[in-house]
Amino acid sequence: MPTTPRVSDIVDGLTALTGTDVGPTRISGADQITPSPHRIGDASAAAIAAFGAQIAALGDGPEVSVSVSDAVDQLRAAYLTTINGQTTGSVAEDPTALRNNDFYRTADAWTFLITTFPHQRDAVCSVLDCPPIKERIAQAALTWNSVALEEAVVAAGGVAAAARTAQQWAASPVGIDVARRPVIDLERIDDSEPESLTAPREWPPLNGVRAVDMTHVIAGPVSTELLAAFGADVVHVTRPDLVDPHPMPALTGGGKRNAYCDVRDPNQLEELTDLIAEGDVFVNAYRGLERHGLDAEHLAQRRPGIIVVEYHCWGSDGPWGDRGGFDQLACSATGFSFEEGRGGPPTLPPTHLLNDYLAAYLGATGIVAALRRRQSEGGSWRVRVRLARVCTWVQSLGPSGANSDPDWGTRSIDLTTVDGPFGRIDEPVIPIRFDGKPTPPPLPARPLGSSPLTW
């Protein structure tokens, strides 16, 4: 019978994937905090500790401490954050679009449908021939086979995922492809001379690092928000006609400047390429940027020593590389949601979000590790994080065991107040403690398009 790994062993496993050495980490508490059958608390604590250990290794190696209960709260940070006293969901342009994101019963099983963005809503409604009303969507979905509905929505330009069992996923071409990838996929893609960090012994230690953030809801923006909190200069770039829901910049934009850029315009593309070439890190979560010369290989030729980070639900180079995806779809497709349902209908984990925040910390771990390796051995590096692989990684950690904490649902993590252009934002602190060093507070966020496309 396989043994269940300790959280410290999980941290060691993540660190081993980066090819680096780190100092000590200490985890307080244990899982069984939530009603989930999965070790989502331990997984979150391990991912957060792995990132903290990489940050600490840039300095004088202070011990890193993470609380499992605080780590669980990090998974639901979007729901614990308020903007001028209002929940993030209540200030969305179209709260109905978010509420319509759900599992829908089909003729044979279930399919998770996403309607967050207008084009995704339109794809679902065109396939089902119904208005964007939850009851009408549910009625129309009943006439479809679950996989056929998934395929039809994807073909119409939307995103969806039939609820599969873990066995069905593992036997599928995409499941086989995802399983062979490490959860932090770090590789050297080209040669370059070593580059010292500007101020590695200062605190926070990422001062002088420049990162271009071309990501959206939620994993990528949170990973670069972490970089900004620890001193990096981050410019978030978005297309002016393809913006995130209104609360997202306030929720995930701390410490970043926000610029517009439409890569379909050659002049704007040239500006963006120049910006990336003057930086250290390029983080991307959009498909198709290779058509504009913004893939890792081209960028490494333009800027030797660059670190390119790719977030994708399924893997950009896999069987579903041309499909979009979100946190909930990874849960649906991999069997995670059926396991959460414990023999009943598929459900999301009790924290609702899972892969986005885990992927953010895992990706940030890979980024800092790549910066460290570039400093010691040179090279251009690519970090790949796949949401579906994050899901199966959590599954691989084994069951959570006994009943949940009876106080589950009560917030453990401290909140802090940040005043800025969006007003007063009350949000969770970064759930890492460094022995003898202060944990940086969250920084103010800026509105989309409020900054020029320059350093």
C-alpha positions in Angstrom: 0.0 0.0 0.0 1.5 3.4 -1.0 2.5 5.7 1.8 1.1 9.2 2.1 3.8 11.7 1.7 4.4 14.2 4.4 4.1 17.9 3.5 7.8 18.4 3.9 8.4 15.5 1.5 6.0 17.2 -1.0 8.0 20.4 -0.7 11.2 18.5 -1.3 9.7 16.9 -4.4 8.7 20.3 -5.8 12.1 21.7 -5.2 13.7 18.7 -6.9 11.8 19.5 -10.0 13.6 22.9 -10.2 17.1 21.5 -9.9 17.9 23.8 -7.0 18.7 23.6 -3.3 16.8 25.5 -0.7 16.9 26.0 3.1 14.6 24.8 5.8 10.8 25.0 5.7 8.4 24.4 8.5 4.7 23.5 8.1 2.3 24.0 11.0 -1.0 22.1 11.1 -2.2 19.3 8.8 -4.9 18.6 6.4 -8.4 17.4 7.1 -9.3 21.0 7.4 -11.9 21.0 4.7 -14.6 18.4 3.8 -12.6 17.5 0.6 -11.4 13.9 0.1 -8.3 15.4 -1.3 -5.3 16.9 0.5 -5.9 20.4 -0.8 -4.6 22.1 2.4 -1.4 20.1 2.3 -1.0 20.7 -1.4 -1.5 24.4 -1.0 0.9 24.6 2.0 3.6 22.7 0.0 3.3 24.9 -3.1 3.4 28.1 -1.0 6.4 26.8 1.0 8.2 25.8 -2.1 7.9 29.4 -3.4 8.9 30.9 -0.1 12.0 28.6 0.0 13.1 29.8 -3.4 12.7 33.5 -2.3 14.6 32.8 0.9 17.4 31.2 -1.0 18.0 34.5 -2.8 18.9 36.1 0.5 20.6 34.6 3.5 18.3 31.6 3.7 15.9 32.4 6.5 13.6 29.5 7.6 10.2 29.6 5.9 7.0 28.9 7.8 3.6 28.2 6.4 0.3 27.3 8.2 -1.9 24.8 6.4 -5.0 26.6 7.5 -3.7 29.9 6.1 -2.7 28.0 2.9 -6.3 26.7 2.5 -7.6 30.3 2.8 -5.2 31.3 0.0 -7.2 29.1 -2.3 -10.3 31.1 -1.6 -8.6 34.5 -1.6 -10.9 35.8 -4.3 -13.9 35.2 -2.0 -12.2 36.7 1.1 -11.3 39.9 -0.7 -13.5 42.9 -0.6 -13.4 46.1 -2.7 -14.7 49.1 -0.7 -16.7 46.6 1.4 -18.2 44.8 -1.5 -17.4 41.2 -2.5 -15.5 40.8 -5.7 -18.4 38.8 -7.3 -20.9 41.6 -6.5 -19.0 44.2 -8.4 -18.6 42.2 -11.6 -20.1 43.7 -14.8 -22.3 40.7 -15.2 -22.6 38.6 -12.1 -25.0 36.3 -14.0 -22.2 35.2 -16.3 -20.2 34.0 -13.3 -23.2 32.3 -11.7 -23.9 30.4 -15.0 -20.5 28.7 -14.7 -21.5 25.3 -13.5 -22.0 21.6 -14.0 -24.9 20.8 -16.2 -26.7 17.5 -16.4 -26.6 15.9 -19.8 -28.3 12.9 -21.3 -25.5 10.6 -20.1 -23.5 12.5 -17.4 -22.4 16.1 -16.7 -20.5 18.9 -18.5 -19.0 22.0 -17.0 -19.8 25.2 -19.0 -18.1 28.5 -18.8 -19.8 31.8 -19.7 -17.5 34.3 -18.0 -16.5 36.2 -21.1 -19.0 37.3 -23.8 -17.5 35.1 -26.5 -17.7 32.1 -24.2 -21.3 32.9 -23.3 -22.1 33.3 -27.0 -20.6 29.9 -27.8 -22.6 28.1 -25.2 -25.9 29.8 -26.1 -25.4 29.3 -29.9 -24.7 25.6 -29.4 -27.7 25.1 -27.0 -29.9 27.6 -28.9 -31.0 29.3 -25.7 -30.6 32.6 -23.9 -28.0 33.0 -21.1 -30.4 32.0 -18.4 -29.3 29.2 -16.1 -32.5 27.3 -16.2 -32.7 27.4 -20.0 -29.1 26.3 -20.3 -29.8 23.4 -18.0 -32.9 22.4 -19.9 -31.1 22.5 -23.2 -28.1 20.5 -22.0 -30.2 17.6 -21.1 -30.6 16.7 -24.7 -26.8 16.4 -25.3 -24.2 13.7 -24.7 -21.6 15.2 -22.3 -18.6 14.8 -24.5 -20.5 15.9 -27.6 -21.6 19.1 -25.8 -18.0 19.7 -24.8 -16.8 19.3 -28.4 -19.6 21.4 -29.8 -18.9 24.3 -27.5 -15.1 24.1 -28.1 -15.8 24.1 -31.9 -18.0 27.2 -31.5 -15.1 29.1 -29.8 -16.0 28.5 -26.2 -14.6 26.3 -23.4 -16.2 23.4 -21.7 -15.2 20.0 -20.2 -17.3 16.9 -19.7 -17.0 15.4 -16.3 -14.9 12.3 -16.6 -13.8 9.8 -14.0 -10.1 9.6 -13.1 -9.9 6.4 -15.0 -11.4 7.8 -18.1 -9.1 10.8 -18.0 -6.0 8.6 -17.4 -6.8 6.5 -20.5 -7.4 9.5 -22.8 -4.7 10.9 -25.1 -4.7 14.2 -23.3 -4.6 12.5 -19.9 -1.7 10.4 -21.0 0.1 13.4 -22.3 -0.5 15.5 -19.1 0.6 12.6 -16.8 4.1 12.5 -18.3 4.7 16.2 -17.5 6.1 17.4 -14.2 3.8 19.7 -12.3 6.6 22.4 -12.5 8.1 21.9 -15.9 11.4 23.8 -16.0 13.7 23.4 -18.9 16.7 25.2 -20.3 16.0 26.1 -23.9 19.1 28.0 -25.0 22.5 29.1 -23.9 23.6 32.5 -22.5 26.1 33.9 -20.1 25.2 33.9 -16.3 23.5 37.0 -15.1 23.7 38.2 -11.5 20.6 39.5 -9.9 20.8 43.2 -9.1 20.2 43.0 -5.3 19.8 39.4 -4.2 20.9 40.1 -0.7 18.5 42.9 -0.2 15.0 42.4 1.0 12.7 42.0 -0.8 15.2 40.1 -3.1 13.7 40.6 -6.5 14.6 44.3 -6.8 15.9 44.9 -10.3 14.0 42.0 -11.9 11.7 43.0 -14.8 8.7 40.9 -15.8 6.1 41.3 -18.5 2.8 39.8 -17.5 0.5 38.8 -20.4 -1.9 36.7 -18.5 -5.5 36.7 -17.3 -7.8 35.1 -14.7 -6.2 34.0 -12.2 -3.1 31.9 -12.1 -0.8 34.0 -14.2 -1.7 37.4 -12.6 -1.3 36.0 -9.1 2.1 34.6 -9.9 3.3 38.0 -11.2 1.7 39.7 -8.2 3.9 37.6 -6.0 6.9 38.7 -8.1 5.9 42.4 -7.6 5.4 41.9 -3.9 9.0 40.6 -3.6 10.4 43.6 -5.5 10.2 42.9 -9.2 9.1 45.6 -11.7 6.1 44.1 -13.4 4.1 45.5 -16.4 0.8 43.7 -17.0 -0.2 43.9 -20.7 -3.7 43.3 -22.0 -5.6 43.8 -25.2 -8.0 46.7 -24.9 -10.9 44.7 -26.3 -10.2 41.5 -24.3 -10.1 42.6 -20.7 -10.6 40.6 -17.6 -13.8 41.0 -15.5 -13.8 44.3 -13.6 -12.8 42.9 -10.1 -9.8 41.0 -11.5 -7.3 43.9 -11.8 -8.1 45.0 -8.3 -7.8 41.4 -7.0 -4.6 40.3 -8.8 -2.9 43.5 -9.9 -1.1 44.5 -6.8 2.2 46.3 -7.4 1.9 46.1 -11.2 1.6 48.7 -13.8 -1.1 48.1 -16.5 -0.6 48.8 -20.2 -2.7 48.1 -23.3 -1.3 46.4 -26.3 -2.9 44.8 -29.4 -0.4 42.5 -30.9 -2.4 42.5 -34.2 -1.0 46.0 -34.7 2.6 45.7 -36.0 3.7 48.9 -34.3 2.3 47.8 -31.0 3.7 44.4 -31.4 7.2 45.9 -32.0 6.8 48.0 -28.8 5.9 44.9 -26.8 8.7 42.8 -28.2 11.2 45.6 -27.3 9.7 45.7 -23.8 10.1 41.9 -23.4 13.7 42.1 -24.7 14.6 44.6 -22.1 13.2 42.5 -19.3 14.1 39.2 -17.5 10.8 37.3 -17.4 7.8 37.0 -19.8 4.7 35.3 -18.4 2.0 34.3 -20.9 -1.4 32.6 -20.6 -2.7 33.3 -24.1 -2.8 30.8 -27.0 -1.5 31.6 -30.5 1.2 34.2 -29.5 3.8 32.1 -31.5 2.1 33.6 -34.7 3.5 36.9 -33.5 7.0 35.7 -32.7 6.3 35.7 -28.9 7.1 32.0 -28.4 9.9 31.0 -26.1 12.3 30.0 -28.8 12.1 33.3 -30.7 12.3 35.3 -27.6 15.4 33.5 -26.4 17.1 34.4 -29.7 16.0 38.1 -29.2 16.9 38.2 -25.6 19.4 35.5 -24.4 18.8 34.7 -20.8 15.1 35.3 -20.8 12.8 33.3 -18.7 9.5 32.5 -20.5 6.6 31.2 -18.4 3.6 29.5 -20.1 0.3 28.8 -18.3 -2.2 26.6 -20.0 -5.0 24.4 -18.8 -4.1 21.3 -20.8 -0.6 22.0 -22.2 0.1 24.1 -25.3 2.0 21.3 -27.0 -0.4 18.5 -26.2 -3.5 17.0 -27.8 -5.7 19.9 -26.4 -3.1 22.6 -27.1 -5.6 24.6 -29.1 -8.3 24.6 -26.4 -8.7 27.2 -23.7 -9.5 26.2 -20.2 -10.0 27.3 -16.6 -9.6 26.0 -13.1 -13.1 24.4 -13.0 -12.6 22.6 -16.3 -9.5 20.9 -15.1 -11.4 19.6 -12.1 -14.2 18.4 -14.3 -12.0 16.7 -17.0 -9.5 14.9 -14.7 -12.0 13.1 -12.4 -11.3 15.4 -9.5 -14.9 16.6 -9.4 -16.4 13.1 -9.4 -14.1 12.3 -6.4 -15.2 15.4 -4.7 -18.8 14.3 -5.2 -18.1 11.0 -3.4 -20.4 8.9 -5.6 -22.9 11.7 -6.3 -22.9 14.4 -8.9 -19.5 16.1 -9.6 -18.7 19.1 -7.5 -15.9 21.6 -7.2 -13.7 21.5 -4.1 -15.0 23.3 -1.0 -12.7 26.2 -1.7 -14.3 26.5 -5.2 -11.0 27.5 -6.7 -8.0 25.2 -6.6 -5.7 25.0 -9.6 -5.5 28.7 -10.2 -3.8 29.6 -6.9 -1.8 26.4 -6.7 -0.5 27.0 -10.3 0.3 30.6 -9.3 2.6 29.5 -6.5 4.1 26.6 -8.5 4.8 28.9 -11.5 6.3 31.6 -9.3 8.5 28.8 -7.7 9.7 27.9 -11.2 10.4 31.6 -12.1 12.6 32.2 -9.0 14.4 28.9 -9.5 15.1 29.8 -13.1 16.4 33.2 -12.0 18.7 31.4 -9.6 19.9 29.0 -12.2 20.5 31.7 -14.7 22.6 33.4 -12.1 24.8 30.3 -11.5 24.9 28.6 -14.9 23.4 31.0 -17.5 20.9 30.0 -20.1 17.4 30.9 -21.3 14.6 29.0 -19.5 11.0 28.0 -19.9 8.6 27.2 -17.1 5.4 25.4 -18.0 2.5 25.0 -15.7 -0.7 23.1 -16.7 -3.8 23.4 -14.6 -4.8 19.8 -15.4 -1.5 18.5 -14.2 -1.9 20.5 -11.0 -5.2 18.7 -10.5 -3.7 15.3 -11.0 -0.8 16.2 -8.8 -3.2 16.9 -5.9 -4.9 13.6 -6.6 -1.6 11.8 -6.4 -0.9 13.0 -2.9 -3.5 10.6 -1.5 -6.8 11.0 0.4 -7.2 13.5 3.2 -8.4 11.0 5.7 -10.7 11.9 8.5 -13.5 14.4 8.9 -12.9 18.1 8.4 -12.3 20.7 11.0 -15.7 21.5 12.5 -14.8 25.2 12.2 -14.2 24.9 8.4 -15.4 28.0 6.7 -14.1 30.3 9.4 -11.3 32.4 8.1 -7.9 31.7 9.6 -5.6 34.0 7.5 -5.1 37.6 8.5 -6.5 40.3 6.2 -4.7 43.6 5.4 -6.0 46.8 3.9 -4.5 48.3 0.8 -5.6 51.8 -0.3 -5.1 52.8 -4.0 -6.9 53.8 -7.2 -9.6 51.2 -6.6 -10.3 52.5 -3.1 -10.0 50.3 -0.1 -9.1 46.6 -0.7 -9.2 44.2 2.2 -7.4 41.0 1.2 -5.5 38.1 2.6 -1.8 38.6 3.5 0.8 36.5 1.7 0.8 33.3 3.9 4.5 32.9 4.3 6.7 33.8 7.3 10.5 34.3 7.0 12.6 34.0 10.1 14.0 37.4 10.8 12.6 39.0 7.7 9.2 40.8 7.1 6.8 39.3 4.6 6.0 42.1 2.1 2.5 43.4 2.3 0.2 43.4 -0.7 0.7 46.5 -2.9 -1.9 48.8 -4.5 -3.3 47.8 -7.9 -3.8 50.1 -10.9 -6.6 50.1 -13.5 -6.1 48.5 -16.9 -4.5 50.7 -19.5 -3.4 53.3 -16.9 0.3 53.0 -17.7 2.4 53.3 -20.9 4.0 50.3 -22.5 7.4 51.1 -21.1 9.6 50.3 -18.2 
